[in-house]
């Protein structure tokens, strides 16, 4: 049985050997109350794939124009309201303007049920053989760690997706 926003599922899937106090705080802070950013939700768009180079990321960010919304949103620091391209909870590639999260050695996804980026306790990118992520990095730098995209390929959902809920 799921509890508030899937919290028990999140804790069940965490690599408990790597779970330290800081990581636990970051995982739990993903599900704190009052952190839904409503201004982020209308910017959500399904894409075929996410950019994987700095140049492509910068180009996509410029096209998305999150900076134009940054001062209008009421979710937090305007400087942290940035372009992101990552997977959602259904392993579908999406781009969105959202607040940058500090990730603790794990990949992230955009959770449409809570309207924000959350750390995925099942996707430990520090263990990648090719370009592992550091113990701490910003979610807006996720394109640097290919594992955060590749790891999902075998799990990609082939189910029907309600596109209206994704926008």
C-alpha positions, 0 to 999 in steps of 0.5 A: 500500500502506498503512503504519502506520494509513494514514500514507502516505495522510495525507501524500499528501493534505496541502496541501503549500504550507501544511505547516510544521513545526508542522503536520507535527508535529501531523499526525504526532502523530495517528498516534503509537503508544500514543495509542488511548483505549480509554475513548473507543470505547464512547462512539461513536454514529452521529447524523443530524447534529451540532449547529452552534450553541453552545446545541445543542452544550452540550445534546448535551454535557450529554446525552452526559455525557463529564464523568462519564467524564473522571476514570475514563479513563486516556488523559490530562488529564481536563479535555480528555476532552470531547464531540465531534461530527464525521465518522468516516473514512466521512464518517458523523456521530458523537458521541463522548467523546474528548480534545480535539486542537489542530488546525492549520487543518484539520478533523478526524474520528474515526478508528475504526481508531485510536480517536481524533480525527485532523486531516484534511490534505485539509480545510483550513478556513482557505480557507473563504469563509464563517467560516474557521477559525483556524490553530489551534483545539481539536477541541471547537470544530469546530461553529463551522466549518461547512465541516468538516461541509459539505465532506464532503457530496459525499464522504459514503459511501453504502456499507454500514457495520458499525454494530457497529464504530461503537459 
